[in-house]
Amino acid sequence: MVMDLKQKNAGTSIYVPEIATITKIEQMSETEKLFEIKIDSDEARKEFDFLPGQFVELTVFGLGEAPFSIPSSPNNKESFQLCIRDAGNVSGALHRMQAGDRIGIRGPYGNGYFPFDRMRGKDVIIVAGGLGLAPVMSLIHTILENRENYKRLVIIYGSVDPANILFKEEIESWKKRDDIELRLTVDNSDGEWQGEVGVVTNLIPGINCGSDAYAVVCGPPVMYKFVVAEFEKKSIKPENIFLSLERRMECGVGKCNHCHVGNKLSCIDGPVFSLWEIRNLKEAI
């Protein structure tokens, strides 16, 4: 169970980041890098517990901060990862940094997460598009580390083209497993691509699952309503369909009001919501 935000930060300032060090940087694509980060304080590092789907606020000192989901396993207590696209002032500055540079970390935040505990004993279908693979990676790690507790695991991932596929090493390892049903597609082939070409929704009709299956969706907002429609055709319950709504998040603690989705705040009530919670909220999907 996620601790209430006010309780979690009792006795500390929610505005003061912990100092952390970038220990490793991996170029994942032309625009994305994977940063491994270690919180400097031993005490703060031990207290840094997160659940799949939660996020942190990362500070580039002297410039600003931005929210990022955590793709690494919650079981790794020494460090964590962030997959960051070069798309703004903070992310652009991060892309110019090197291993050994220091940053600030606030969090983890979010009272909505992918309910891996409720998914036990059920089929799990994960659909991700582009950078949307990063927020669901923590859930995938959690399931694979406890694989015997879950039934089928289906991962559908779509990218613009083969060069922009993220987490290539992990995907190659998934291909070798017989307990993962992996389906990849790209919008544009490079001439050497041997897989599917087209949008992720094209791959959903071929999945056989019951109404008690769990479905997870993360990617560009434009894909959500189409993916949800495909899952509804399979009679998956709306309370079993989970979506990550990270757009417009800024402060992470419900003070700036930039992430309103109807009467909810993505940073406080989410960023992960069930379809049941948000299906009637304006601009949710």
TANOR-V848126 format. One record per residue. N is the residue number from 1. RES is the residue in one letter. SS is DSSP state (H for helix, E for strand, - for the rest). PSI is psi in degrees with one decimal (999 if undefined). Layout:
BEGIN
[[N/RES/SS/PSI] [N/RES/SS/PSI]]
END
This chain:
BEGIN
[[1/M/-/136.0] [2/V/-/130.4] [3/M/-/140.0] [4/D/-/140.1] [5/L/H/-41.9] [6/K/H/-39.4] [7/Q/H/-41.4] [8/K/H/-35.1] [9/N/-/13.9] [10/A/-/130.0] [11/G/-/-3.6] [12/T/-/161.6] [13/S/-/130.0] [14/I/-/-5.8] [15/Y/-/-9.0] [16/V/-/117.9] [17/P/-/155.3] [18/E/E/141.9] [19/I/E/134.2] [20/A/E/160.1] [21/T/E/134.6] [22/I/E/117.0] [23/T/E/-21.2] [24/K/E/144.3] [25/I/E/129.6] [26/E/E/127.5] [27/Q/E/116.2] [28/M/-/-31.2] [29/S/-/-174.4] [30/E/-/-29.7] [31/T/-/-6.9] [32/E/E/140.5] [33/K/E/149.5] [34/L/E/120.7] [35/F/E/129.0] [36/E/E/131.2] [37/I/E/137.2] [38/K/E/124.3] [39/I/E/131.8] [40/D/-/-43.8] [41/S/-/127.2] [42/D/H/-42.8] [43/E/H/-47.2] [44/A/H/-35.5] [45/R/H/-40.5] [46/K/H/-31.7] [47/E/H/-6.5] [48/F/-/89.0] [49/D/-/132.1] [50/F/-/162.8] [51/L/-/155.6] [52/P/-/122.8] [53/G/-/-13.6] [54/Q/-/171.9] [55/F/E/168.9] [56/V/E/160.9] [57/E/E/123.5] [58/L/E/129.8] [59/T/E/128.8] [60/V/E/109.8] [61/F/-/134.1] [62/G/-/-3.9] [63/L/-/-51.7] [64/G/E/-167.5] [65/E/E/164.5] [66/A/E/151.9] [67/P/E/142.8] [68/F/E/136.5] [69/S/E/156.6] [70/I/-/115.6] [71/P/-/-10.6] [72/S/-/172.6] [73/S/-/136.4] [74/P/-/-16.7] [75/N/-/-11.4] [76/N/-/106.9] [77/K/-/-9.6] [78/E/-/-32.7] [79/S/-/172.3] [80/F/E/167.8] [81/Q/E/154.4] [82/L/E/130.3] [83/C/E/117.8] [84/I/E/129.4] [85/R/E/139.5] [86/D/-/92.2] [87/A/-/4.9] [88/G/-/-173.5] [89/N/H/-48.7] [90/V/H/-48.2] [91/S/H/-35.6] [92/G/H/-40.0] [93/A/H/-39.5] [94/L/H/-39.4] [95/H/H/-16.3] [96/R/-/-4.7] [97/M/-/169.1] [98/Q/-/163.0] [99/A/-/134.6] [100/G/-/-18.7] [101/D/-/152.2] [102/R/E/146.2] [103/I/E/179.7] [104/G/E/146.3] [105/I/E/126.5] [106/R/E/142.4] [107/G/E/-163.0] [108/P/E/155.4] [109/Y/E/165.8] [110/G/-/125.3] [111/N/-/-0.3] [112/G/E/133.3] [113/Y/-/166.7] [114/F/-/118.2] [115/P/-/71.8] [116/F/-/-28.0] [117/D/-/-40.4] [118/R/-/-19.8] [119/M/-/-10.9] [120/R/-/135.4] [121/G/-/7.7] [122/K/-/162.5] [123/D/-/142.1] [124/V/E/126.0] [125/I/E/122.0] [126/I/E/124.6] [127/V/E/121.6] [128/A/E/146.0] [129/G/E/127.7] [130/G/-/-130.3] [131/L/-/-12.4] [132/G/H/-10.6] [133/L/H/-31.0] [134/A/H/-49.6] [135/P/H/-25.0] [136/V/H/-7.8] [137/M/H/-36.7] [138/S/H/-39.0] [139/L/H/-43.6] [140/I/H/-45.4] [141/H/H/-44.7] [142/T/H/-43.5] [143/I/H/-45.1] [144/L/H/-30.3] [145/E/H/-14.9] [146/N/-/45.3] [147/R/H/-32.5] [148/E/H/-15.0] [149/N/H/-3.8] [150/Y/-/155.6] [151/K/-/-125.4] [152/R/-/143.2] [153/L/E/113.9] [154/V/E/125.1] [155/I/E/119.4] [156/I/E/122.7] [157/Y/E/129.3] [158/G/E/140.7] [159/S/E/163.4] [160/V/E/-45.4] [161/D/E/169.5] [162/P/H/-34.7] [163/A/H/-23.6] [164/N/H/9.2] [165/I/-/128.8] [166/L/-/162.2] [167/F/-/48.8] [168/K/H/-39.5] [169/E/H/-43.8] [170/E/H/-42.3] [171/I/H/-40.7] [172/E/H/-37.4] [173/S/H/-34.5] [174/W/H/-36.4] [175/K/H/-27.7] [176/K/-/-7.6] [177/R/-/145.9] [178/D/-/4.1] [179/D/-/17.0] [180/I/-/130.5] [181/E/E/101.1] [182/L/E/129.4] [183/R/E/119.4] [184/L/E/147.4] [185/T/E/154.1] [186/V/E/153.6] [187/D/E/-36.9] [188/N/E/122.9] [189/S/-/153.0] [190/D/-/9.7] [191/G/-/-24.2] [192/E/-/-12.1] [193/W/-/129.1] [194/Q/-/-1.9] [195/G/-/-161.4] [196/E/E/151.4] [197/V/E/125.2] [198/G/-/-177.0] [199/V/-/158.8] [200/V/-/-29.2] [201/T/H/-22.7] [202/N/H/-21.9] [203/L/H/-11.0] [204/I/H/-40.6] [205/P/-/-27.4] [206/G/-/-1.3] [207/I/-/129.0] [208/N/-/121.7] [209/C/-/159.3] [210/G/-/172.3] [211/S/-/-14.6] [212/D/-/5.1] [213/A/-/158.5] [214/Y/E/138.2] [215/A/E/139.5] [216/V/E/135.1] [217/V/E/132.4] [218/C/E/129.4] [219/G/-/-160.2] [220/P/-/137.0] [221/P/H/-30.7] [222/V/H/-24.0] [223/M/H/-17.8] [224/Y/H/-51.9] [225/K/H/-29.7] [226/F/H/-40.0] [227/V/H/-43.9] [228/V/H/-41.5] [229/A/H/-38.8] [230/E/H/-38.9] [231/F/H/-35.9] [232/E/H/-31.1] [233/K/H/-26.8] [234/K/-/6.0] [235/S/-/25.2] [236/I/-/133.1] [237/K/-/140.1] [238/P/H/-28.8] [239/E/H/-7.2] [240/N/H/3.5] [241/I/E/122.5] [242/F/E/136.1] [243/L/E/142.5] [244/S/E/119.8] [245/L/-/88.1] [246/E/-/-8.6] [247/R/-/144.6] [248/R/-/4.6] [249/M/-/141.2] [250/E/-/-69.0] [251/C/-/-30.0] [252/G/-/-10.1] [253/V/-/18.1] [254/G/-/22.1] [255/K/-/-31.8] [256/C/-/-18.9] [257/N/-/26.3] [258/H/-/-16.9] [259/C/-/32.4] [260/H/E/131.2] [261/V/E/96.6] [262/G/-/-123.2] [263/N/-/16.0] [264/K/E/158.4] [265/L/E/126.9] [266/S/H/-39.2] [267/C/H/-28.6] [268/I/H/-50.4] [269/D/H/-19.0] [270/G/-/-141.1] [271/P/E/-5.3] [272/V/E/129.0] [273/F/E/151.1] [274/S/E/154.7] [275/L/H/-33.8] [276/W/H/-36.8] [277/E/H/-32.3] [278/I/H/1.3] [279/R/-/-24.1] [280/N/-/9.8] [281/L/-/133.1] [282/K/-/133.5] [283/E/-/14.0] [284/A/-/-47.0] [285/I/-/999]]
END
